[in-house]
């Protein structure tokens, strides 16, 4: 969440107005923007609200959905077909009101797991990385996290609950630690070799 530097309070959402000609107007920068600009704001955790310029209705949800459709149409497909079918099937059903809460909790759990895994990888591998590589890895991981931000719990087939993801990440971390220990042993052997030869 973006913070106001002077007051230490969360920054107010940017007000965006959508006109009948489908143009979007950012009232903060006093300029017209595109859906791509809004998508970039999402990636930078900059909150915004979109209002219909004529009626004053909050249409943020519809605009966010439009951004997803645009991204999927550009070949950045991330939502599996079966997931989309299931999601459509929930509309009008008895569980429709439960789905948003479940998705929100699942994404929150996933974000927490990603943060834990990133911290673990950073602490474990940073002593062995040449200067600059750690920063590059951090940027790559952040880029992947942004790309998978919305519906990632359903990205891999077979993962239907946050609990199953948690177990898989735990196993992944254990496997990575074992690999790091093996690399440490090899490094120690290589360092010791010249001494024996000398």
C-alpha positions as CSV (number, residue, x, y, z in Angstrom):
1,X,0.0,0.0,0.0
2,X,1.4,3.4,-1.0
3,X,1.9,5.7,1.9
4,X,1.7,9.5,2.2
5,X,5.3,10.5,3.1
6,X,4.3,13.6,5.1
7,X,1.5,12.2,7.2
8,X,2.3,8.5,7.2
9,X,-1.2,7.7,6.0
10,X,-2.3,5.5,3.1
11,X,-2.4,7.5,-0.1
12,X,-5.9,8.5,-1.3
13,X,-7.1,6.5,-4.4
14,X,-6.6,8.3,-7.7
15,X,-10.0,9.4,-9.1
16,X,-10.4,8.3,-12.7
17,X,-13.4,9.4,-14.8
18,X,-14.7,7.4,-17.8
19,X,-16.4,9.4,-20.5
20,X,-19.0,8.3,-23.0
21,X,-16.3,8.2,-25.7
22,X,-14.6,5.5,-23.5
23,X,-11.7,7.9,-22.7
24,X,-10.3,7.7,-19.2
25,X,-9.3,10.9,-17.4
26,X,-6.9,10.8,-14.4
27,X,-7.9,13.7,-12.1
28,X,-4.6,13.5,-10.2
29,X,-2.4,14.1,-13.2
30,X,-5.1,16.0,-15.2
31,X,-4.5,13.9,-18.2
32,X,-6.1,11.2,-20.3
33,X,-4.8,7.7,-19.7
34,X,-5.3,4.2,-21.1
35,X,-6.1,0.8,-19.7
36,X,-2.4,0.0,-19.9
37,X,-1.7,3.0,-17.6
38,X,-4.3,1.6,-15.1
39,X,-2.7,-1.8,-15.3
40,X,0.7,-0.3,-14.5
41,X,-0.9,1.5,-11.5
42,X,-2.2,-1.9,-10.2
43,X,1.3,-3.4,-10.6
44,X,2.7,-0.5,-8.6
45,X,0.1,-0.9,-5.9
46,X,-1.4,2.5,-6.6
47,X,-5.0,2.4,-5.7
48,X,-7.6,4.1,-8.0
49,X,-11.4,4.4,-8.4
50,X,-13.1,4.7,-11.7
51,X,-16.4,6.6,-11.9
52,X,-18.7,7.0,-14.9
53,X,-18.4,10.7,-15.7
54,X,-22.1,11.2,-16.5
55,X,-23.9,9.1,-13.8
56,X,-21.2,9.2,-11.1
57,X,-21.5,5.4,-10.7
58,X,-18.5,3.5,-9.4
59,X,-17.4,1.3,-12.4
60,X,-14.0,0.2,-11.0
61,X,-14.8,-3.5,-11.0
62,X,-15.9,-3.4,-14.7
63,X,-12.8,-1.5,-15.7
64,X,-10.5,-4.0,-13.8
65,X,-12.3,-6.9,-15.6
66,X,-11.7,-5.1,-18.9
67,X,-8.0,-4.8,-18.1
68,X,-7.9,-8.6,-17.5
69,X,-9.7,-9.2,-20.8
70,X,-7.2,-6.9,-22.6
71,X,-4.2,-8.7,-21.1
72,X,-5.6,-12.1,-22.0
73,X,-6.2,-10.9,-25.5
74,X,-2.6,-9.7,-25.9
75,X,-1.4,-13.3,-25.5
76,X,-0.6,-12.9,-21.8
77,X,-3.0,-15.7,-21.1
78,X,-2.9,-16.7,-17.4
79,X,-6.4,-17.9,-16.6
80,X,-6.9,-21.6,-17.4
81,X,-10.0,-22.4,-19.5
82,X,-11.4,-24.7,-16.9
83,X,-11.1,-22.0,-14.2
84,X,-13.0,-19.5,-16.4
85,X,-15.7,-22.1,-17.0
86,X,-16.0,-22.8,-13.3
87,X,-16.1,-19.1,-12.5
88,X,-18.8,-18.4,-15.0
89,X,-20.8,-21.4,-13.6
90,X,-20.8,-19.7,-10.1
91,X,-22.7,-16.7,-11.4
92,X,-26.3,-16.9,-10.3
93,X,-25.6,-19.9,-8.1
94,X,-26.0,-20.4,-4.4
95,X,-22.3,-19.9,-3.7
96,X,-21.8,-16.7,-5.8
97,X,-21.5,-14.6,-2.7
98,X,-18.8,-16.9,-1.2
99,X,-16.5,-17.0,-4.2
100,X,-15.1,-13.4,-3.9
101,X,-14.2,-14.0,-0.3
102,X,-12.5,-17.3,-1.1
103,X,-10.5,-15.8,-4.0
104,X,-9.4,-12.9,-1.8
105,X,-8.3,-15.2,1.0
106,X,-6.5,-17.6,-1.5
107,X,-4.6,-14.7,-3.1
108,X,-3.7,-13.3,0.3
109,X,-2.3,-16.7,1.4
110,X,-0.4,-17.0,-1.9
111,X,1.1,-13.5,-1.5
112,X,2.3,-14.4,2.0
113,X,3.8,-17.7,0.7
114,X,5.6,-15.9,-2.1
115,X,7.0,-13.4,0.4
116,X,8.2,-16.2,2.7
117,X,9.8,-18.1,-0.2
118,X,11.5,-14.9,-1.5
119,X,12.9,-14.1,2.0
120,X,14.2,-17.7,2.4
121,X,15.8,-17.7,-1.0
122,X,17.4,-14.3,-0.4
123,X,18.9,-15.3,3.0
124,X,20.1,-18.7,1.8
125,X,21.6,-17.9,-1.6
126,X,22.7,-14.2,-1.3
127,X,26.2,-15.1,0.2
128,X,27.0,-17.1,-3.0
129,X,25.7,-14.6,-5.6
130,X,28.1,-12.3,-7.4
131,X,27.4,-8.5,-7.0
132,X,24.4,-7.4,-9.0
133,X,22.9,-10.9,-9.5
134,X,20.8,-10.7,-6.3
135,X,19.2,-7.5,-7.4
136,X,18.5,-8.9,-10.9
137,X,16.9,-12.0,-9.3
138,X,14.8,-9.8,-7.1
139,X,13.5,-7.8,-10.1
140,X,12.7,-10.9,-12.0
141,X,10.8,-12.4,-9.1
142,X,8.9,-9.2,-8.6
143,X,8.0,-9.2,-12.3
144,X,6.7,-12.7,-12.1
145,X,4.7,-11.9,-9.0
146,X,3.1,-9.0,-10.7
147,X,2.2,-11.1,-13.7
148,X,0.6,-13.8,-11.5
149,X,-1.0,-11.4,-9.1
150,X,-4.7,-11.8,-9.7
151,X,-5.7,-15.4,-10.0
152,X,-2.5,-17.3,-9.3
153,X,-3.9,-19.9,-6.9
154,X,-5.5,-21.5,-10.0
155,X,-2.4,-21.1,-12.3
156,X,-1.2,-24.7,-11.9
157,X,-3.6,-27.5,-12.7
158,X,-4.3,-29.7,-9.7
159,X,-3.9,-26.9,-7.1
160,X,-7.3,-26.3,-5.7
161,X,-6.6,-25.0,-2.3
162,X,-4.1,-22.7,-0.5
163,X,-3.3,-25.6,1.8
164,X,-2.0,-27.8,-1.1
165,X,0.1,-24.8,-2.3
166,X,1.5,-24.3,1.1
167,X,2.7,-27.9,1.3
168,X,4.2,-27.7,-2.2
169,X,6.1,-24.5,-1.4
170,X,7.3,-26.1,1.9
171,X,8.7,-29.1,0.0
172,X,10.2,-26.7,-2.6
173,X,12.1,-24.8,0.0
174,X,13.4,-28.0,1.6
175,X,14.6,-29.2,-1.8
176,X,16.3,-25.8,-2.4
177,X,18.0,-25.9,0.9
178,X,19.3,-29.4,0.2
179,X,20.7,-28.1,-3.1
180,X,22.3,-25.1,-1.5
181,X,24.0,-27.4,1.1
182,X,25.3,-29.6,-1.8
183,X,26.7,-26.5,-3.5
184,X,28.3,-25.3,-0.3
185,X,30.1,-28.7,0.0
186,X,31.3,-28.5,-3.6
187,X,32.5,-24.9,-3.0
188,X,34.4,-25.9,0.1
189,X,36.0,-28.8,-1.8
190,X,37.1,-26.5,-4.6
191,X,38.5,-24.0,-2.1
192,X,40.4,-26.7,-0.3
193,X,41.9,-28.2,-3.5
194,X,44.5,-25.5,-4.2
195,X,45.8,-25.7,-0.6
196,X,46.4,-29.4,-1.0
197,X,48.1,-28.9,-4.3
198,X,50.2,-26.0,-2.8
